[in-house]
Amino acid sequence: MITIVIADDEKIIRAGLKKILSDSFGEVINIIEAKNGEEALEICKSNQPELVITDIRMPKVNGVELMKRLSTLQNKPAIIVLSGYDDFSYAKAAIQNGASSYLLKPVDKKELLNAVKSAISSYEKEEKKKNEQTLKSLVADGEVISKEIFNNCKFQNDFYCVSVVGENNFEKIESILSPVQSYCIEHKKNISTFLIPREAMYLLETDISISSFVIGVSTASNDFLNLKSMLNQSFISLLNSFFCDEHETENKKQNGIFTFDESNEENDFSSVEKKYEIFAGKIDISSSEVIQHDIKELFDFSKVKLQSRAFCLNYIYMKICNDLFIRCSSYIESDTYLMIKEMMIKNIMQSNSLKDWQNYVCDFSVYLSNIMKKNKSEYSYITEALKYIESHFTKNINMAMVANQVSTNYTWFSEKFKEQVGVNFNEYLKRLRLEEAKKLLESGCYKVYEVASRSGFGDVKYFMKTFRENTGMSPTNWKNKNSEQ
């Protein structure tokens, strides 16, 4: 319901305006009268109306002063100004203080209704924009800045997170959803994500004009704190479009609506993780043929049940975007070809088939490998340092010792190590030790404190904390799940 405050010191004027609006809008509006600006201001503070219709000249607080004070409110209403004085100075003051319309008395009925409709529409668009920005911040930061968001954006029932891929999708989906409350929380080229109420799903399911789109739908929820998870669900649902036919070798992308099925959710990615580390861990030394083979193995979904393949693909996508690209950020930032390929890989849903996307990953990796090898020949002391680290990482070594070993200045070594390897010394050392710890745990022959010592961590508490942060599991759980015994 829209709340409108009518502020005018003449009772007959207020009554006339109220009748016009009530006759035209009926029960969808709630009208509150105020006999002066001071009373109108108090009403606005307590009721937060969408629209204020105010006279310019009133006792106590006039219309201009009322507008100034309303502009300081957190939820500023739209304003229509009425005046019996055809005076430019009043019109100018009204415009400067944010009035959407300036109408002269006696008010023309048609002109008033058009002004009200326009003001309410502008207010709703502005509020929607503010709410969308808040929701985007919630997705990005994972934190609720203000609980007011739950009041402003509240859906009557559950809502879905819906991601849409296709040309001009934003305009088309906005048009389809115009009869209902919805919010766009992400809008990029050819891909948009909306929050829509449960009852609006039928609008998408029955509209044949969107048959050329790929649509991913999350599970339903009534809690905005689940928004980040729902966004991920809608993305995984989109990835299902690559797996419509179990026997399709190219995995061509299919249009349609794909919904997230919690019953098929996959949580064990240990085998995918191993394949990824085989590929990414030696990209700087592998030949082009080996890289192509490793990527082919990484993208082999033949042993994964059809319903779980999108989850595995999402895991690979996240590893490449959040690990490989970060490891190699210095190379990407300095090479246009790598930057272009990075963008193509990140925009996975623009690929016509999974094979195409796999080829992008392969092209990127082979090109990157060649650059890394070339740079290593220029910085031979980095290659020498890596060999030394890989031979001594289980011992108590640090960067100062390694820099001294290769006869290089500590500061210079630190800078060039990160530039050439993609991560700093401590991160690289930690990854080597974690991989060694995993192997020791999987052998089933050692206790946790022995693994901490043999892998180079030493302190068992630090080892357990680091292992959990990087794997999401305790060393004991990892051992029980992956032990060879």
QUICORMO-V430684 format. One record per residue. N is the residue number from 0. RES is the residue in one small letter. SS is DSSP state (H for helix, E for strand, C for the rest). Layout:
BEGIN
n:N res:RES ss:SS
n:N res:RES ss:SS
END
This chain:
BEGIN
n:0 res:m ss:C
n:1 res:i ss:E
n:2 res:t ss:E
n:3 res:i ss:E
n:4 res:v ss:E
n:5 res:i ss:E
n:6 res:a ss:E
n:7 res:d ss:C
n:8 res:d ss:C
n:9 res:e ss:C
n:10 res:k ss:H
n:11 res:i ss:H
n:12 res:i ss:H
n:13 res:r ss:H
n:14 res:a ss:H
n:15 res:g ss:H
n:16 res:l ss:H
n:17 res:k ss:H
n:18 res:k ss:H
n:19 res:i ss:H
n:20 res:l ss:H
n:21 res:s ss:H
n:22 res:d ss:H
n:23 res:s ss:H
n:24 res:f ss:H
n:25 res:g ss:H
n:26 res:e ss:H
n:27 res:v ss:H
n:28 res:i ss:E
n:29 res:n ss:E
n:30 res:i ss:E
n:31 res:i ss:E
n:32 res:e ss:E
n:33 res:a ss:E
n:34 res:k ss:C
n:35 res:n ss:C
n:36 res:g ss:H
n:37 res:e ss:H
n:38 res:e ss:H
n:39 res:a ss:H
n:40 res:l ss:H
n:41 res:e ss:H
n:42 res:i ss:H
n:43 res:c ss:H
n:44 res:k ss:H
n:45 res:s ss:H
n:46 res:n ss:H
n:47 res:q ss:C
n:48 res:p ss:C
n:49 res:e ss:C
n:50 res:l ss:E
n:51 res:v ss:E
n:52 res:i ss:E
n:53 res:t ss:E
n:54 res:d ss:E
n:55 res:i ss:C
n:56 res:r ss:C
n:57 res:m ss:C
n:58 res:p ss:C
n:59 res:k ss:C
n:60 res:v ss:C
n:61 res:n ss:C
n:62 res:g ss:H
n:63 res:v ss:H
n:64 res:e ss:H
n:65 res:l ss:H
n:66 res:m ss:H
n:67 res:k ss:H
n:68 res:r ss:H
n:69 res:l ss:H
n:70 res:s ss:C
n:71 res:t ss:C
n:72 res:l ss:C
n:73 res:q ss:C
n:74 res:n ss:C
n:75 res:k ss:C
n:76 res:p ss:C
n:77 res:a ss:E
n:78 res:i ss:E
n:79 res:i ss:E
n:80 res:v ss:E
n:81 res:l ss:E
n:82 res:s ss:E
n:83 res:g ss:C
n:84 res:y ss:C
n:85 res:d ss:C
n:86 res:d ss:C
n:87 res:f ss:H
n:88 res:s ss:H
n:89 res:y ss:H
n:90 res:a ss:H
n:91 res:k ss:H
n:92 res:a ss:H
n:93 res:a ss:H
n:94 res:i ss:H
n:95 res:q ss:H
n:96 res:n ss:C
n:97 res:g ss:C
n:98 res:a ss:C
n:99 res:s ss:C
n:100 res:s ss:E
n:101 res:y ss:E
n:102 res:l ss:E
n:103 res:l ss:E
n:104 res:k ss:C
n:105 res:p ss:C
n:106 res:v ss:C
n:107 res:d ss:C
n:108 res:k ss:H
n:109 res:k ss:H
n:110 res:e ss:H
n:111 res:l ss:H
n:112 res:l ss:H
n:113 res:n ss:H
n:114 res:a ss:H
n:115 res:v ss:H
n:116 res:k ss:H
n:117 res:s ss:H
n:118 res:a ss:H
n:119 res:i ss:H
n:120 res:s ss:H
n:121 res:s ss:H
n:122 res:y ss:H
n:123 res:e ss:H
n:124 res:k ss:H
n:125 res:e ss:H
n:126 res:e ss:H
n:127 res:k ss:H
n:128 res:k ss:H
n:129 res:k ss:H
n:130 res:n ss:H
n:131 res:e ss:H
n:132 res:q ss:H
n:133 res:t ss:H
n:134 res:l ss:H
n:135 res:k ss:H
n:136 res:s ss:H
n:137 res:l ss:H
n:138 res:v ss:H
n:139 res:a ss:H
n:140 res:d ss:H
n:141 res:g ss:C
n:142 res:e ss:C
n:143 res:v ss:C
n:144 res:i ss:C
n:145 res:s ss:C
n:146 res:k ss:C
n:147 res:e ss:H
n:148 res:i ss:H
n:149 res:f ss:H
n:150 res:n ss:H
n:151 res:n ss:H
n:152 res:c ss:C
n:153 res:k ss:C
n:154 res:f ss:C
n:155 res:q ss:C
n:156 res:n ss:C
n:157 res:d ss:C
n:158 res:f ss:E
n:159 res:y ss:E
n:160 res:c ss:E
n:161 res:v ss:E
n:162 res:s ss:E
n:163 res:v ss:E
n:164 res:v ss:E
n:165 res:g ss:C
n:166 res:e ss:C
n:167 res:n ss:C
n:168 res:n ss:H
n:169 res:f ss:H
n:170 res:e ss:H
n:171 res:k ss:H
n:172 res:i ss:H
n:173 res:e ss:H
n:174 res:s ss:H
n:175 res:i ss:H
n:176 res:l ss:H
n:177 res:s ss:H
n:178 res:p ss:H
n:179 res:v ss:C
n:180 res:q ss:C
n:181 res:s ss:E
n:182 res:y ss:E
n:183 res:c ss:E
n:184 res:i ss:E
n:185 res:e ss:E
n:186 res:h ss:E
n:187 res:k ss:E
n:188 res:k ss:C
n:189 res:n ss:C
n:190 res:i ss:E
n:191 res:s ss:E
n:192 res:t ss:E
n:193 res:f ss:E
n:194 res:l ss:E
n:195 res:i ss:E
n:196 res:p ss:E
n:197 res:r ss:H
n:198 res:e ss:H
n:199 res:a ss:H
n:200 res:m ss:H
n:201 res:y ss:H
n:202 res:l ss:H
n:203 res:l ss:H
n:204 res:e ss:H
n:205 res:t ss:C
n:206 res:d ss:C
n:207 res:i ss:H
n:208 res:s ss:H
n:209 res:i ss:H
n:210 res:s ss:C
n:211 res:s ss:C
n:212 res:f ss:C
n:213 res:v ss:E
n:214 res:i ss:E
n:215 res:g ss:E
n:216 res:v ss:E
n:217 res:s ss:C
n:218 res:t ss:C
n:219 res:a ss:C
n:220 res:s ss:E
n:221 res:n ss:C
n:222 res:d ss:C
n:223 res:f ss:H
n:224 res:l ss:H
n:225 res:n ss:H
n:226 res:l ss:H
n:227 res:k ss:H
n:228 res:s ss:H
n:229 res:m ss:H
n:230 res:l ss:H
n:231 res:n ss:H
n:232 res:q ss:H
n:233 res:s ss:H
n:234 res:f ss:H
n:235 res:i ss:H
n:236 res:s ss:H
n:237 res:l ss:H
n:238 res:l ss:H
n:239 res:n ss:H
n:240 res:s ss:H
n:241 res:f ss:H
n:242 res:f ss:C
n:243 res:c ss:C
n:244 res:d ss:C
n:245 res:e ss:C
n:246 res:h ss:C
n:247 res:e ss:C
n:248 res:t ss:C
n:249 res:e ss:C
n:250 res:n ss:C
n:251 res:k ss:E
n:252 res:k ss:C
n:253 res:q ss:C
n:254 res:n ss:C
n:255 res:g ss:E
n:256 res:i ss:E
n:257 res:f ss:E
n:258 res:t ss:E
n:259 res:f ss:C
n:260 res:d ss:C
n:261 res:e ss:H
n:262 res:s ss:H
n:263 res:n ss:H
n:264 res:e ss:C
n:265 res:e ss:C
n:266 res:n ss:C
n:267 res:d ss:C
n:268 res:f ss:C
n:269 res:s ss:H
n:270 res:s ss:H
n:271 res:v ss:H
n:272 res:e ss:H
n:273 res:k ss:H
n:274 res:k ss:H
n:275 res:y ss:H
n:276 res:e ss:H
n:277 res:i ss:H
n:278 res:f ss:H
n:279 res:a ss:H
n:280 res:g ss:H
n:281 res:k ss:C
n:282 res:i ss:C
n:283 res:d ss:C
n:284 res:i ss:C
n:285 res:s ss:C
n:286 res:s ss:C
n:287 res:s ss:H
n:288 res:e ss:H
n:289 res:v ss:H
n:290 res:i ss:H
n:291 res:q ss:H
n:292 res:h ss:H
n:293 res:d ss:H
n:294 res:i ss:H
n:295 res:k ss:H
n:296 res:e ss:H
n:297 res:l ss:H
n:298 res:f ss:C
n:299 res:d ss:C
n:300 res:f ss:C
n:301 res:s ss:C
n:302 res:k ss:C
n:303 res:v ss:C
n:304 res:k ss:C
n:305 res:l ss:H
n:306 res:q ss:H
n:307 res:s ss:H
n:308 res:r ss:H
n:309 res:a ss:H
n:310 res:f ss:H
n:311 res:c ss:H
n:312 res:l ss:H
n:313 res:n ss:H
n:314 res:y ss:H
n:315 res:i ss:H
n:316 res:y ss:H
n:317 res:m ss:H
n:318 res:k ss:H
n:319 res:i ss:H
n:320 res:c ss:H
n:321 res:n ss:H
n:322 res:d ss:H
n:323 res:l ss:H
n:324 res:f ss:H
n:325 res:i ss:H
n:326 res:r ss:H
n:327 res:c ss:C
n:328 res:s ss:H
n:329 res:s ss:H
n:330 res:y ss:H
n:331 res:i ss:H
n:332 res:e ss:H
n:333 res:s ss:C
n:334 res:d ss:C
n:335 res:t ss:H
n:336 res:y ss:H
n:337 res:l ss:H
n:338 res:m ss:H
n:339 res:i ss:H
n:340 res:k ss:H
n:341 res:e ss:H
n:342 res:m ss:H
n:343 res:m ss:H
n:344 res:i ss:H
n:345 res:k ss:H
n:346 res:n ss:C
n:347 res:i ss:H
n:348 res:m ss:H
n:349 res:q ss:H
n:350 res:s ss:C
n:351 res:n ss:C
n:352 res:s ss:E
n:353 res:l ss:H
n:354 res:k ss:H
n:355 res:d ss:H
n:356 res:w ss:H
n:357 res:q ss:H
n:358 res:n ss:H
n:359 res:y ss:H
n:360 res:v ss:H
n:361 res:c ss:H
n:362 res:d ss:H
n:363 res:f ss:H
n:364 res:s ss:H
n:365 res:v ss:H
n:366 res:y ss:H
n:367 res:l ss:H
n:368 res:s ss:H
n:369 res:n ss:H
n:370 res:i ss:H
n:371 res:m ss:H
n:372 res:k ss:H
n:373 res:k ss:H
n:374 res:n ss:H
n:375 res:k ss:H
n:376 res:s ss:H
n:377 res:e ss:H
n:378 res:y ss:C
n:379 res:s ss:H
n:380 res:y ss:H
n:381 res:i ss:H
n:382 res:t ss:H
n:383 res:e ss:H
n:384 res:a ss:H
n:385 res:l ss:H
n:386 res:k ss:H
n:387 res:y ss:H
n:388 res:i ss:H
n:389 res:e ss:H
n:390 res:s ss:H
n:391 res:h ss:H
n:392 res:f ss:C
n:393 res:t ss:C
n:394 res:k ss:C
n:395 res:n ss:C
n:396 res:i ss:C
n:397 res:n ss:C
n:398 res:m ss:H
n:399 res:a ss:H
n:400 res:m ss:H
n:401 res:v ss:H
n:402 res:a ss:H
n:403 res:n ss:H
n:404 res:q ss:H
n:405 res:v ss:C
n:406 res:s ss:C
n:407 res:t ss:C
n:408 res:n ss:C
n:409 res:y ss:H
n:410 res:t ss:H
n:411 res:w ss:H
n:412 res:f ss:H
n:413 res:s ss:H
n:414 res:e ss:H
n:415 res:k ss:H
n:416 res:f ss:H
n:417 res:k ss:H
n:418 res:e ss:H
n:419 res:q ss:H
n:420 res:v ss:H
n:421 res:g ss:C
n:422 res:v ss:C
n:423 res:n ss:C
n:424 res:f ss:H
n:425 res:n ss:H
n:426 res:e ss:H
n:427 res:y ss:H
n:428 res:l ss:H
n:429 res:k ss:H
n:430 res:r ss:H
n:431 res:l ss:H
n:432 res:r ss:H
n:433 res:l ss:H
n:434 res:e ss:H
n:435 res:e ss:H
n:436 res:a ss:H
n:437 res:k ss:H
n:438 res:k ss:H
n:439 res:l ss:H
n:440 res:l ss:H
n:441 res:e ss:H
n:442 res:s ss:H
n:443 res:g ss:C
n:444 res:c ss:C
n:445 res:y ss:C
n:446 res:k ss:C
n:447 res:v ss:H
n:448 res:y ss:H
n:449 res:e ss:H
n:450 res:v ss:H
n:451 res:a ss:H
n:452 res:s ss:H
n:453 res:r ss:H
n:454 res:s ss:C
n:455 res:g ss:C
n:456 res:f ss:C
n:457 res:g ss:C
n:458 res:d ss:C
n:459 res:v ss:H
n:460 res:k ss:H
n:461 res:y ss:H
n:462 res:f ss:H
n:463 res:m ss:H
n:464 res:k ss:H
n:465 res:t ss:H
n:466 res:f ss:H
n:467 res:r ss:H
n:468 res:e ss:H
n:469 res:n ss:H
n:470 res:t ss:H
n:471 res:g ss:C
n:472 res:m ss:C
n:473 res:s ss:C
n:474 res:p ss:H
n:475 res:t ss:H
n:476 res:n ss:H
n:477 res:w ss:H
n:478 res:k ss:H
n:479 res:n ss:H
n:480 res:k ss:H
n:481 res:n ss:H
n:482 res:s ss:C
n:483 res:e ss:C
n:484 res:q ss:C
END
